[in-house]
Amino acid sequence: MKRQLAFSFDFKRCTGCMACVVACQDQKNIHEGGQISLRTVAGFEKGPYPARPACMSMACMHCGDAPCLMTCPTGALARHPENGVVYVNPDICIGCRSCALACPFGAPKFTADGKMVKCDFCHVRVENGLQPACVHTCTTGALQFGDIDALNQTKSRDAAVKIVKAAELYES
């Protein structure tokens, strides 16, 4: 595998507006009464009392050791050799839902005909130099997308800057 694509999420920036969910549904033409969403936004409370509301936007994590891949009896799930994207071939999916049982993130969803669907990073958009619809639509920049090594490097640099600033405040 040449590289691993990934999402990065900053819950401090997410407002819970659901634009990422709507963009995903629109991009994938998923309009079955709003029953299926390949991306979900969950609310939770953060911090000590009085807790502050926060949100978490989640979709398929395209895990390096994807349990869904290992449990699919037909091989309908596969990993793209160039970018690590875990994708589904609906033509050979039998709708057994073993992938859903194995996935710790609840990423596999099922259409009315019983076939599995999941996030594929909007591969057509990405192949044409665009960001996935959810990332493109995120107005606060809470969602980022790219090579996992570059995203990790950015997160590490940001964390190091915060540590240095905290140390400077402590020494003052």
C-alpha positions in Angstrom: 0.0 0.0 0.0 1.5 3.3 -1.0 -0.4 5.5 1.5 -3.3 5.4 3.8 -6.0 8.1 3.5 -7.9 9.1 6.6 -10.2 11.6 8.2 -9.1 13.8 11.1 -11.6 15.3 13.4 -11.3 18.2 15.9 -14.3 18.1 18.3 -13.5 21.5 19.6 -14.4 23.0 16.3 -17.6 20.9 15.6 -20.9 22.8 16.2 -23.1 19.8 15.4 -24.6 21.5 12.4 -25.0 18.2 10.6 -23.8 19.7 7.3 -21.4 16.8 6.9 -24.2 14.3 7.2 -26.4 16.1 4.7 -23.5 16.5 2.2 -22.7 12.8 2.5 -26.3 11.8 1.9 -26.5 14.1 -1.1 -23.2 12.9 -2.6 -24.2 9.3 -2.2 -27.8 9.9 -3.3 -29.1 8.3 -0.1 -32.6 9.6 0.4 -34.4 6.6 1.9 -36.5 8.7 4.2 -33.3 9.8 6.0 -32.9 6.3 7.4 -29.4 5.8 6.2 -26.5 8.0 6.9 -22.9 7.0 6.2 -21.7 9.8 8.6 -23.3 10.4 11.9 -22.9 13.2 14.5 -23.3 12.3 18.1 -23.7 14.8 21.0 -22.1 14.4 24.4 -21.1 16.4 27.4 -17.5 17.4 28.1 -15.8 18.5 31.3 -16.8 18.8 34.9 -20.1 20.1 36.1 -21.5 22.2 34.5 -20.5 20.2 31.5 -20.2 21.7 28.1 -22.0 20.2 25.1 -19.7 18.8 22.4 -20.2 16.8 19.1 -18.4 14.0 17.4 -18.7 13.4 13.6 -18.0 9.8 12.6 -17.8 7.6 9.5 -15.9 4.5 8.5 -12.4 4.6 9.9 -10.9 2.5 7.1 -9.0 0.6 9.8 -5.6 -0.8 9.2 -6.7 -4.1 10.5 -10.4 -3.8 9.5 -12.4 -6.5 11.2 -15.2 -6.1 8.6 -12.8 -7.3 6.0 -11.9 -10.4 7.9 -15.5 -11.4 8.6 -17.0 -10.9 5.1 -17.7 -14.4 3.8 -18.0 -13.4 0.2 -15.1 -11.0 -0.1 -17.5 -8.1 -0.9 -15.2 -5.9 1.2 -11.7 -5.1 0.0 -8.9 -2.6 0.6 -7.7 -0.4 -2.2 -3.9 -1.2 -2.7 -3.0 2.4 -3.5 -4.7 4.3 -0.7 -6.0 1.9 1.9 -9.7 2.7 1.4 -12.0 -0.2 2.5 -14.7 -0.4 -0.1 -17.7 -2.7 -0.7 -18.7 -4.4 -3.9 -22.5 -4.5 -3.7 -22.8 -7.0 -6.5 -21.3 -9.8 -4.3 -22.6 -8.6 -0.9 -25.2 -11.1 0.4 -26.4 -8.8 3.2 -25.4 -11.2 6.0 -24.4 -8.3 8.3 -21.3 -10.0 9.6 -19.4 -6.8 8.8 -21.8 -4.8 11.0 -21.3 -7.2 13.9 -17.5 -6.9 13.6 -17.2 -3.1 13.1 -16.6 -1.3 16.4 -17.7 2.0 14.9 -21.1 1.0 13.4 -19.9 2.1 9.9 -21.7 -0.6 7.8 -25.2 0.5 6.9 -27.8 -1.5 4.9 -30.1 -0.3 2.1 -33.7 -1.5 1.6 -32.5 -4.3 -0.6 -30.2 -5.6 2.3 -26.9 -4.6 0.6 -24.2 -3.0 2.7 -23.1 0.6 2.0 -20.3 2.5 3.8 -18.1 5.6 3.5 -15.5 5.3 0.7 -14.1 8.8 1.2 -16.2 9.9 -1.8 -13.5 8.2 -4.0 -14.8 9.7 -7.2 -14.4 13.2 -5.8 -10.9 12.3 -4.4 -9.8 10.8 -7.7 -10.7 14.1 -9.3 -8.7 16.2 -6.9 -11.6 17.2 -4.6 -12.2 16.6 -0.9 -14.9 14.2 0.3 -18.2 16.0 0.4 -18.4 16.0 4.2 -15.0 17.7 4.5 -15.7 20.2 1.8 -18.9 21.2 3.5 -17.6 21.5 7.0 -17.6 25.2 7.6 -15.7 25.1 10.9 -12.8 23.0 9.6 -13.5 20.3 12.2 -13.2 17.6 9.5 -9.9 17.2 7.6 -8.9 14.6 5.1 -5.6 13.4 3.6 -2.7 11.1 4.0 -2.7 9.7 7.6 1.0 10.5 8.1 0.5 14.1 7.2 -2.6 14.4 9.4 -0.7 12.8 12.3 2.3 15.2 11.8 -0.1 18.2 11.9 -1.7 16.9 15.1 1.7 16.2 16.7 2.9 19.7 15.8 -0.2 21.4 17.1 0.1 19.4 20.4 3.7 20.3 20.7 2.9 24.0 20.3 0.3 23.8 23.0 2.7 22.1 25.4 5.4 24.7 24.8 2.8 27.5 25.3 1.6 25.9 28.5 5.2 25.5 29.8 5.9 29.2 29.0 2.8 30.2 31.0 3.8 28.0 33.9 7.3 29.5 34.0 6.0 33.1 33.9 
